[in-house]
Amino acid sequence: MEVSACPACGTDDIRYERTEVTAYPLVSWRSGEERPVFVASKESSGVETSERIVCVNGHAHPDRVGFDLEWA
């Protein structure tokens, strides 16, 4: 099956998004005046990377469906 547009809305403005998140574990927390205060370690516990195909209208096509990526 060839995919040339978003199956949800039909747009051909489709993008590859790669997101990297650096995680810092919480070491403690306490009550603040209006909201809680979280204390994070200065050392990260690692970087998590997620990739997805998404159209301009926000319809995601997650990698659980599967896709191959080639750079132009």
C-alpha positions in Angstrom: 0.0 0.0 0.0 1.5 3.4 -1.0 0.9 6.3 1.3 0.9 9.7 -0.3 -1.3 11.6 2.1 -2.6 11.5 5.7 -5.2 8.7 6.0 -7.2 10.8 8.5 -7.5 14.1 6.7 -5.9 13.7 3.3 -3.3 16.5 3.5 0.1 15.8 1.9 1.9 18.1 4.4 3.4 15.2 6.4 6.5 15.6 8.6 9.0 13.4 10.5 9.4 14.5 14.1 12.2 13.4 16.4 12.0 14.4 20.0 14.8 14.0 22.6 14.0 14.4 26.2 16.7 14.5 29.0 15.3 13.0 32.2 16.4 14.2 35.6 15.1 12.1 38.6 13.2 13.8 41.4 15.0 13.6 44.7 12.3 15.2 46.8 9.3 17.5 46.8 7.5 19.7 49.2 4.4 21.9 49.5 4.7 25.4 48.2 2.5 28.4 48.7 0.2 27.7 45.7 1.7 24.6 44.1 4.2 21.9 44.9 8.0 22.3 44.6 9.9 19.5 43.0 13.7 19.0 43.5 15.5 17.3 40.7 19.0 15.7 40.6 21.6 17.6 38.8 22.7 14.4 37.0 20.4 13.1 34.2 19.2 9.6 34.2 19.5 9.5 30.4 18.0 10.7 27.1 14.8 9.2 25.7 14.2 9.6 21.9 10.9 9.3 20.3 10.1 9.4 16.5 6.8 9.8 14.7 5.3 10.8 11.5 2.7 13.5 11.9 0.7 15.6 9.4 0.3 19.4 9.7 -3.1 18.9 11.3 -1.7 16.9 14.1 -2.7 13.4 13.1 0.1 11.1 14.3 1.1 8.0 12.6 3.1 6.2 15.3 6.0 3.9 14.8 4.0 1.0 16.2 2.3 0.9 12.7 5.8 0.9 11.3 7.6 3.1 8.8 10.9 3.4 7.0 12.8 6.7 6.8 15.1 7.9 4.1 16.8 11.3 4.1 16.4 13.4 0.9 
